[in-house]
Amino acid sequence: MKPRIAAAILLLLGAANAQEHGPTAAKSLELHLKATVEAVVPLSDFSGQVTPTDFAPRFALTLLIETVRPTVNEFAPGSEITFAIHSPALLFAGDPDKKMAYDFYLIRETEGGKVRFIGLATHRACAEDDVAGYPLSGWVGYTNTGDSVSDMTVTARTSLHGPPVATAKTDSAGRFSFPTLGPGKLYLKATKKIVDATVDAEAVVTVRKGKHLIACLVAEAQMSQESSQ
């Protein structure tokens, strides 16, 4: 019997628009940066100014900014910025291509007059519950490594046992989208066959207008008892 890789849905915290829940609450804004990779070096070997974005940073990632949406004072098109990150392998699902333009997503958080940046990623911020933005888009990756899963077939159904109403493929960064589907409840299933296993994931999401978060499907390997004997 072939081993099977079961998947769980991990809907991570994120925000795309500034939100305030009280007079002293933090305001969060999701930024979309188009930038090329200039250099990646161990943080201990870098002597310039860095912008922390991750827990336990170990590397300095220098980017040449091409565009920023929405506009913020900290990042100007044509400028270089160095982020302190934990792992380039996790961020890029491997080694980054120098001089290649990437789409980056980053949360700018303001609280008490102080600004910090968190969650640098190559995909948009994930929802922390089952409510995703319209039109629906998402990302698939492994929970143990954070690596994106490419060439995964993702189907959407309007009922649990109904026929697929739309199908998409994940790109090299694990991203997928359903631009023609309207708001409402959708049943998602993602599958991919590899040498001796099948990667799959299922989730139920509610797509709503006014939301800007994505559904993140995260796979975790689980070997069957028969295959492990």
N, C-alpha and C positions, 0 to 999 in steps of 0.2 A: 504493500500500500504506500502510495506516495505521501511524503510528509506534507503537511498543510500549514501555511502561515496564517494564523488568525489575526485579525486587525481590530483595533478599537478606535473610536473617534475621540480625538483630543481636541477640544475646543478651547483655545488659549485666550487669555485676556488681551484685549486690544481696543483701540478707539481711533476713529478716523476724524472726528470733529471735536472741537473743544466742548467739554461737558463740565458743568459745575453743579455739585450736589449740595452745596452749602457755602456760606460766606468765606470759609477758609479752605474749601476743598481744592484739590489739585485740578488743573485744567490740562487735558491731553489733546494733542493734535498729531495726526498721522501725516508724515512727510513722505513724498515720493521723489527720490533722487535718481537721476540718470548720471552715471559716473563711470570713469575708466579706472582700472587698477594700476596704480603707479608702482607700488612696492608693498611687500609684506615681510617684516623682520621681527625677530623676538623683541618683546617690549624692553628687555634689559639692554638691548643694543641701540635703542632709539633715544636720542637726546633732545628732541624737540617737544613741542606742545601737543598733547593728545586729548581727545574727547572720549571719556569712558562711555561705553554703551552696553557692557556685559558684566556678568559676574566673574570673579577671578580672572581678570584680563591677563593674557600671556603674550599677545602679539600686537604689533602696531601695523594697521592697515591704512595706507595712504591712497586717497582717491583724488582724481581730478574731476571736479563737479562740472557737468554739462548743463543740466537743468534741475530746478527745484520747484515742486508744487506742494502746497502753496508757498509763496515767497516768505522767507524768514531772514532775520538779520544775520544769523550765524553762518549761513552757507550762501555764497554768491556764485553764480555761473562763472566758470573760468578760474576759480580759486582751488587751491589744494587744501584738503582737510585730512587729518590723521585720526582714526578711531582706534581706541584700545578695545580689542576683542578677545574672546576666550580661545577660539579655534577657527582658523581659516578653512580647515577641512570640513567642519560642520557647517559653516556659513555658505561655502561654495559647493558642498558635496564633492570634495576633491581639491585639487590644486587650481587656483584661479588663473585665468588667461590674462597675461599682462597686456595692457593697451586695449583690452576688449571692454565695450560699454555694457554695464549691467544695470538692471533696475533694482534699486534698493528701497526698502521701506523702514521707517524709523519713527519712533514716538518721541515727540517733544513735550515734556511735562513741566508745567509751571506751578510752583507752590511757594507761598510766602515771599514772592519777589525773586525766587531762585529758579533757574532753568536747568534741567538735566535731560539727557537723551538716553533712551533705553530701547532694547529690542531690535537692534539692526538685523535685518533679514532680507532675503532675496524674494520674499513673497509678502503679501499684505497681511496685516494683523488678523489673527484668528478670533472668532467669537468664543466666549467662555460658556455659552449655553447653546441651545439648538436653533437660535434665531440668526439667520445670515442675511446679508444685504442683497438688494436687487440691482442689477441682474446677478444671478448666482455665479460665484467663482469659488475656487478652492485650491487646495494643495494636498499632496500625498507624500508622506515620508515615514521612515522607520523610527520608532520611538527610542530604540537603544542607541542609535548613532546620529539621528537627525538628517540622514542622507535622504534626498528626494528620490521618489520612485518614478522613473520615466516610462513611457509607452504602456501605461495602465489604462485599460478601458473602463470608463465610468459611465454607468447608465442611470437615468432618472425616471422614476415612475410616480404617478399621482396616487396610486394605491399599492398596498403591499404586494398583491399577487397580480397586478395588472401588467399590461405590456409596456415596454419602454417607450417613453414619449420623446426622449432625446438621448444621444450618445456622444461622448467626447473622449479624447485621448489626452493623457498628461504629456506635457512637453519635457524637455531635458531638465527643467528645474522643478518638475513635479506638479506643475500648475495645470488646471483645467477650468473651463467656463461653459456656461449655458446661456448665451446672450439672448436667445429667443424665448426662453421660458418665463412665464409671468409669476407674480407673487403667489404664495400658497404653500401647502405642505408637500414635500417631495421625499420620496424614498430613494436613497442613493446606494448603489452597489458598484464597487471597483474591484477589478480582477486583473491578474497577470500571471501567465504561466512562465516558470523558469525551469531549469534543467530537471530537478527532481521534486519540485514543489509548486504550490499555487499560492500566490499572494492575493488575499481578498479583504474587503472591508465593506461594512454596511452602516448606514446611518439614516435617521429621519431628521430632516431640517425644515424649518419654516422660513420662507423667503418673504421679506418685508421691505417695502419702499421706505426710504429714509435711513436705512441701516447701511453700514459701509464695511462690515466685517465678512470674512470668508470662512467657509467650512474646511477644517483641516482634518484629513483622514490619516491616522498614524498607525502603521502596521507593526506588529511584534511577532517574532518567530516563535512558533510552538510546535515542537516535533510530536508526531503521533506515537503512541506506545509501540505499535507494530514496527514502525520504521526505525525506532531507536533500539530495537532488540537485535 
